[in-house]
Amino acid sequence: MAYNPASLDDRKALGSLILSTLSQKGFRPASDSVAGETVLDFTVTNGGLPSGFFIRIYTSVVNGVARGDGEDAIRACLIWQDPKTNTFTPISKTGRVNRTGEMSDIMERTLQRGRALFSELPSVPRCNCGAPKAVSKAGNLYCAARCWIK
């Protein structure tokens, strides 16, 4: 079914589709999310992959209804939780998912972004302290644990 952002029924249907599909895939509400937009995390617990990582989806769904046209897009990013400080650091992100076209296509693009982040996990650069490295706004790598070890 083609998504019409001007239709409240379509926005409700898309919101429901996003939340139910991500829930079925193992996504849970983010522990540090604030009121408003529904933010979901997938905790990476696969053996052999680094620990402390989440794939986070910013759904653009508020109270079960997708936001209106042009108000924002669905976003996905890879998050690392520092076990010492319990803080969250974004490690990488993907392109946004625009809510255009068929609803099933919007959902599939969202899942593709999550899969792309998951496939990046084994190649995330690591600091000497063992924490992952994130990319600064200037494009430089830095230790996500901010240990400052070279």
N, C-alpha and C positions, 0 to 999 in steps of 0.2 A: 504494500500500500504506500503510495506517495505521501510524503510528510508535508503538511501545510502548517507552517508556524503561526499563521493567523487563526487557526482553528484550535480552540481550547480542548476539544475532544482529541485532536491529534496530539497536542502537547501532553495531555494526560496519558494517552496510549504510548507515546514514546517514552515518557518518564517511567511508566510501568514496565515497558519492555527492557529498558536499560537496567533498572533496579533488579528485576527478576532474573535476567540473564546473567548479570554479574554475580548475583547471589548464588545462582546455580554453579557458577564457575569457581566458587570459593572465596569471593570477595566479601569482606566484612566492613562495617562502619569504622572509619579511622578513629583511633583513640584520642587524637588531638584536634579533631575537627571542631569548628565553631558553629553556632546556629546559622541556619540559612541553607546553603547548598549542601547536598548530600555528597560526601567524600568517602570513597571506598578503598580499602587496602587489601591486597593479596600478599600474605606473608609467605616468603620463599623458605620452604623447609626441606627442599630436595637434598638428599645426601650428596656430598661432594661439592655443592655450591656454597659460596660464602654465606655466613649467617648475618642476621640483622638487617636484611634487605626486605623492602616492600615494593610492590608495584601499586602506585596510587593513581586512582582515576578521579578526576574532578568532573563530576557527571553533568553539571549545569541543570540538575533537577532540584527544585525547591518544593518541599511539601508534596512530593509525588508528581509534580508537573514540570515538564521541561520549560526552560526560559523561552521567552519570545524571540522572534527573529532579530538577529544582530546584537543580542544582548550578551553573548559570549559563546564559546565553543567548548566541546568536551576536550579535556586535556589528560595526558598520561605522563607520569614521570616515575623514575626509579629513586627511591628514598632509602637512606641508611640510618638506622637508629644506633647511636653510640651507646654501648652497654654501660659505660662508666658514668656518663652524664644524663642518659636517657633523653638526649636531644635528637632531633631529626635533621638530616642534611640531604638536600636534593643532589643526586649524583648525575643523572642525565634525564633528558626529556625527549619526547617525540613531537612531530608536527601535530597541530590541533586537528580535531575531527569536527568539521563543519556539519551542522544538522541540515543537510540538503539531500534530496533524492528519496529513495525508498527507505522506510524505517528499518527494514532488515539489513540494508546496505550500511546505514549509519551504525547499527550495532556491530556489524562485521568489521567495519573500519576501526571501531573502538577496540574490539578484541585483537585485531592485527597490531595496533599500537602497543597493547600490553604484551603480546607475544614477542614483538621486536625488542622490548626492554628485557624480557626474560632471557632472550637469546644473547643479549649483551653481557649478562652476569659473569660468565667465565672469563671474559676479557677485560673486566674493570681493572684499571691500574691500581696497584696497592702501594702504600707507603712502607717504609722500613718498619714502622710500628705495627703493621698489619691492617691498618684501617684503609678503606678505599680512598682514592683520590677523586676529587670533584673538580669541575672546571669553573674558574672564576669568570666574572663578567668580562675581564680583559682577555679571556681565552687561555689563561695559565692554569696548570694543575696545582692543586693544593691538598694537603692532608685533611680529610673530613673530620678527623679527631683533633685537628689543630695542634699536633704535637711539635711541629716546627723542626723535626729531625730531617736532615738532608739525606 
